[in-house]
Amino acid sequence: MKKILLVSTLLFLAQLNVFAQNRLPKNLKQVVMYLDKDCPDSIKIKIKNSHQDSLIYTAYPFAKTKPYKDYRTIFNWTSENGNPKITEYLDKKGIFDHHSQVLLYSFKQYLVNGKIKEKDILNKYIKLQKQLDDKNKIKYITDTINKVYIPKDLEDCFVQINTFWNDSIKAKVKTLEEDEFTGKVHLGFGMWIRNNWQLWGGSRLSKYFNDLNIYHPDDMSGIILVSYHRHLNNREIRLEEQVKYYQDYWENAKKTELKGKIESFSKYKIGDTIKFNYQKGFVSKEQEDKYDNDICIATGIITERNEKDFLIKVKIIETCDKKGIIYYDNDGDMIYDPKTKRSSRPSKRIIKKIKRNKEQWFDYKSWEPIE
């Protein structure tokens, strides 16, 4: 009996994983619909009955007990390499932090009310984001965050680390090879540096590195650790050389990304029939319902290609609604002002639609090949 139960459980989890992998939500309405099919009843009850401030503890990675700590769908969607459709959707709405909380709160509202008011939820978290942004304005100049002193530069980092480690630890560090030392402490002390000196969240130390054109917290902590090891051993820090190493790394990464983009774009050929992915939303509720239920998809034929800008001209064949499809909507778009160094939304919302039998240039990512 136990073996049968185990096999059934594994099959159930496998089905959930397949569902979660194959259906990636693009907005909050799809999020709650997919979670309703994916989430076990025991976790639904926990989410439904939890206070808003405790929702984050109802699923991985913050949940401590089974089955909650094993439920990873929301984490998988919002993690760095998860579901760009939903994270980009929230980013465009001006919600850059707490993506998991937004999804959990939306699902809680759905479980309580049987539906959600997506606009109200988005406005709630847009307001919270603004409050957080206002609070964060001072973090780049303050010397203490969460009762932890934040070094102002590399030399100040050395001073602080010297207060953490006694002479015996420093003597041990000096005997290690540079790569051995950084390898040993990257996930331990290095993580402490990244978290407590606010290299992820932003601080005067992260700004110090940003001014050196170093932006990733792992790169920052790497430079700190390598430099400290060289400092202990009375060697030249060679900061410019270290900075160039990471800049070259990201430059090569961009080249690799471009190569992948070129490869993906090559799959879009003149004469191919492709399907629209509705990145900018739907012209009607009926169109959205048809898309969600796979009743009908918008399709088009590629008539021209712009390889320089990765654009395709598409003649629309089917839209599943006489109003057509939305190919441009600046709602949620953020415009960066170099003078104020702030991003803001356009003052006027512009929506552009295209109907069947018409042609329009698109970013190729707005369409998907039909396999």
N, C-alpha and C positions, 0 to 999 in steps of 0.2 A: 504493500500500500504506500509506504514511504517513497519507494522508487518511482511509482506511478505519479505521486504528487510532485516529486522533484522534476521529473521529465515534463509534466504539464506546466510547472512554473517556468522552466527554462524555455519551453516553446512559447509561452505567453510573453516572456521578456524579449525573446527574439523577434516576435511579431511587433512588439512595441518599438524595438530598435529600428526595424525595417520601416515602420510607419513614420517614425521621427526623421529618418534619413531621407525618405522619399517625398515627404510633404513638409516643406519649409515655409512657414507663414510669412506674409509680406505686410501685414497690418494687425492691429489688436483684435479685430473681429475674427480673423483667421487663427490667431494665437489661441483664443479661448475655444474655438471649434476643434482645433487639433488636440489641445490639451484635454478636452472633454473625452476624446476617444482614446488618448494615450495614457492618461493618469489613472492609477489604481484607485479604487473607491476609498481605501483607508487613508490615502494621502489627500484625496478630495475633501474628506471630512476634516482633516487636520487644517487644511488651507482655509476652508469655509469658517471654521471656528476660531482661527487665530486672529489676534489683534494685528492691525496693519504694521505696527512696529516689530512684530515677531514673525512676519511672513517669511523673511529670509531664512529662518531656521527650520522651515518645513521641507526643504529639499537640499540636495547636494549643492555646494560643498560645506555649508554651515550646519546642516542637520547632523546630530551626533548618534542617533539610534536608527535601527532598521525599522521599517523599510525606507524611511525618509532619506537617510544618507545615501541610499543606492539610486534614488530617482534623479537622473542627470539631464533630462530632456531640456529643461529651461537653461541650465548651465551650458549644455552643448550648443544651444541656439545663440547664447549671448557671449560665449567665450571668444577669444581673439580670432580663432580660425573657424568659428561656428557658422552662423547663418547671416551672411552680410545683408540679406534682404530686410530682416527685421531691425538689425542694428543701424543700417543706413537710414531706414524709415524713421527711427526715433531720433537719430542725429539730425536729419533734415527738419524735424519738428522743433529742434533746439533742445533736445534732451540728450545730453552726452554722458551723464553719469547714472548709475543705478538702473541699468536696463533690466536686470533680473527682477528688481522690486516692481518695476512697471508691469512686467508680465504677470507676476504673482498677484499683484493688486487687481489687475484686470480679471484674472481668473477667479479670484475671490468674489468680485462683484457679479460675475457671471453665475457662480455657484449659489450666491445668495438671492439674486434677482431673476435669474434665467436669461438675462441679457446684459449688455453693457452699453454705456453712453461713451463712446470712444472719444468724442470731442471734450467731454468733461474730464475724463481721465488724463488726456494729453495736457489740457490746460492746468490741471492740478500739478503735474510734474514739470511743466514749463515754468510755473511759478516757483516751485521748489528749486529748480535749476538756477533761476535768477537769484534767489536768496543765497544759494550756495556760491554762485559767481561773485556776488557782492561781498560775501564773507571771505572769499579766497583772494580778493584784491590785496589784502594786507599780508598774505602769506609769503610774498616774494621779497618783503623788506623786514619782516619780524625775525628776531634772533631765537625765538622759542616757540615751538608748536607742540601742543599736547604735553607740556611740561618737559620737553626734550630740547636741549640746546642744539641749534642748527649751525654748523660751521659756515663761515662766509666764503672760504676759498680752500685751495688744496693744503696750504700751510696750516690753516686752522684745523683741517681734518687730522693732520699729524698730531697736533696738540691734543685733540680730543681722544684719539686712539691711544695715545701715551697715558692718558688718565684711566683708560679701561684696562689696559694690560700691565701687569707687574713686570719686573726685570727678568724673571725666569721665563715668562711667556715670550717676551721680546727676544731673549737669547735663543729660544727654540726657533722662533720665526726666522732669525738671521741665518740659521744653519740650513734652512730649506732652500731648494732651488726656486727660482721665481715662479715658474709654471706650476710646480708642486704646491707652493704656498697658495697661489690664487685658486688652484683647483680644489684644495681642501676647504677653503673658507668661502667660496662663492655662494654656496647654498646655505651656509650658516651665518657667519658674521656679515657676509656680503648681503644677505637678505635683510639682516637687521639694519644695515646702512640704508638700503633702498627704501625700507618701510619707515624707519624712525627718523631719518633725515629727509623724509618726504620727497624722494626722487621720483616717485610715481605721481604723487598728488601735487607736487610743485612747492618749491621753497626757494630761499635765497641761494642755497647751494645748487639746486637744479638750474636756476637762472645763471649762476656763474658758469656752469657747463654749457648752457644754451648759448651764452655769449661767445663760447669757443666753438660753436656749431656742433656740439654734442647733445643729442636729444633723447637717446634711449637710456633708461635707468641702469640697465645691465652694463652699458658702455661706461657710464659715469662711475659706478662702483668698481668696475674693472680698472679704470685709470687710478682711482683712489688706492686700491689694494696694491697694484703694481708700483705706484709711486711711493707708497709707504714702505714697501719691502726694499726698494732701492734707497730710500732715505735712511732706513736702519743700517744698511750696508755701506753707507757713505758713497753711493754711486750716483751718477748723474740721472736725474729723473727723465730727462728728454721728453718733456710734455708735448712739444710740437710734433714729435715723431709718433707719440701715442695717439694724438688727435688725428693725424693723417691716416693712421692705420684704420681707425673706425670710419673715417670719411670715405676711404677707398672701399671699405667693406660695403657700405651702403650704396656707393656709386655702382659697384659691381652687381649688387642686388637689384638696383633699378634697371641695369642692362638685362639681367636675367628676366625681370618682370616684363620688360619691353619685348624680349624674345618670345615669351609666352603669349603676349598680346598679339604679336604678329602671327604666331602659330594658330591662335584661336580665330583671328580675323580671316585667315586663309580658308577656313571652312565655310565662309559665306561667299557663295559664287553667284554670278549673274544668272538669272533664270531659276534659282532655287526657291522653293516655297518654304516659308518660315512662319513661326507662330509668335505672336505678341505676348509679352510678359506683364503688361499692365503696371509698370513701375510707378506711373503717375496716378494710379487709381482708375475709377470706372465712371462712365457717363451716367449710369443708372444702377439702382439696386438690382434690377432684373439681370443686367449684364454681369454684375458681381456674382449673383447667385448661380448663373449659368457657368461662369468660370470656376467657382468653388466646387460645383457638382460635376465638372467635366462634361457638361452637356454641349457646350460650344466654345470654340476658341477663335480668337481673331487671327487671321492669316494674311500673308502678303507674298509678293514675288519681288525678288531683288532685280532692279533694273540698271543700277549703276553702283560703282564702288569708289570710295576715296581712301586710298591706302595711306596717305599722309596723316589724315586726321581720324582714321578708323571709323569712317562713316559709310552708311549704305543708303541708297535711295530705294524706297519700297513702294510698290503699287499695291494698294489695299484691296484684298479680295473679299474678306468676310470680317465683320465687326460684332456680330451678334446683337446689334442695336442700331436702329436707323440714325441715331445721333452720331455714330462713329466711335472712335477711340480717342482718348486723351494722350497727346504726344508731348505736351508741355504744360507744366504747372509749377509756378515758382513758390507755391505755398510751402513753407518750411525751409526753403533755400536760405543759406546764410551768405551775406556779402561782406567781405573783409575790407575794412577801411584802413589803409596804411597810415593815415594821419593820426587817427585815434587808436590804432592797433586793436580795434574791437570788431566783432562780427555782429551784424544785425540783419533782420528780415526786410525784404522790400516793402515799401509803404503801400504798394498797390499789388493786389493779387491778379495774375494773368493766367488764364487757362486757354489752351489752344487744342482744337479737335480736328480730326480729319475723317472724312466719310469714305465709304466704299468707292472703288474705282479712281480714287485720287492718289497722287504720288507725294512723297515727303522724304527728306533726308533725316536719318536717325543715327544715333550712336548704336553701333552694332549690338551692344549689350542689351538694348531694348527688345531684341528679338532672339529667339532660340531656334536652332536647326530642328527640323522634324526628322526624328530617327525612324 
